[in-house]
Amino acid sequence: MKYTSAEAAKLLRRLNDDYYALISMEERSRDFLAAMGEDVESVRPEYDYEKTQEKLSELEAQIRTVKHAINVFNSTHIVEGFDMTIDAMLIFIPQLSRRKEKLFVMKSRLPKVRENAYGRNTTIIDYRYINYDLAKVEEDYRKVSDLLAKAQTALDVVNTTATMEIDL
């Protein structure tokens, strides 16, 4: 069956949810307490070891299949306009985000700021100066912001339009 990346991610989430729900159910039902004199069969939870292990194995195989398909797709599909695979874009976008954050801090600085001398008993006034071209930082910030938005949009387009084949 064909899936977009977004659909495959949702499928993987559902399979993982089913898997962990079954693990949780197994943990609560594979053993139980009964009080002395209590009819053990009346408090025995429903649990079939073989069926549970079989279902867990099926879910594990499906999870492997979906993860593998996503990994192959991400490492082979080129994102239009960036000449990068999806997996490279998934590294590039956080790098751009970090650069944007750094440039935001730099562009938000004043060229000259008086430093407080708390705890120092002095009449000397210290000033902190920026050591870069503020206009160039602001220009770079705009460029990085625009590139980040373009990269995110390009990845969104791929995630919602390009398809991969997953046979479950």
Long-range contacts (C-beta under 8 A, 24 or more apart in sequence): 1-165, 1-166, 1-167, 1-168, 2-163, 2-164, 2-165, 2-166, 3-69, 3-163, 3-164, 3-165, 3-166, 4-159, 4-160, 4-161, 4-162, 4-163, 4-164, 5-70, 5-73, 5-74, 5-86, 5-158, 5-159, 5-160, 5-162, 5-164, 6-159, 6-160, 8-66, 8-69, 8-70, 8-73, 8-164, 8-166, 9-70, 9-159, 11-66, 11-166, 12-63, 12-66, 12-67, 12-70, 15-59, 15-62, 15-63, 15-66, 16-63, 18-59, 19-56, 19-59, 19-60, 19-63, 22-52, 22-55, 22-56, 22-59, 23-56, 26-52, 26-56, 62-168, 65-166, 65-167, 65-168, 66-166, 66-168, 69-164, 69-165, 69-166, 70-164, 72-164, 73-162, 73-164, 77-158, 77-162, 77-164, 79-151, 79-154, 79-155, 79-158, 80-154, 80-157, 80-158, 81-150, 81-154, 82-151, 82-154, 86-155, 86-158, 89-151, 89-154, 89-155, 90-155, 92-151, 93-148, 93-151, 93-152, 93-155, 96-144, 96-147, 96-148, 96-151, 97-148, 99-144, 100-141, 100-144, 100-145, 100-148, 103-137, 103-140, 103-141, 103-144, 104-141, 106-130, 106-132, 106-137, 106-141, 107-134, 107-137, 107-138, 107-141, 109-134
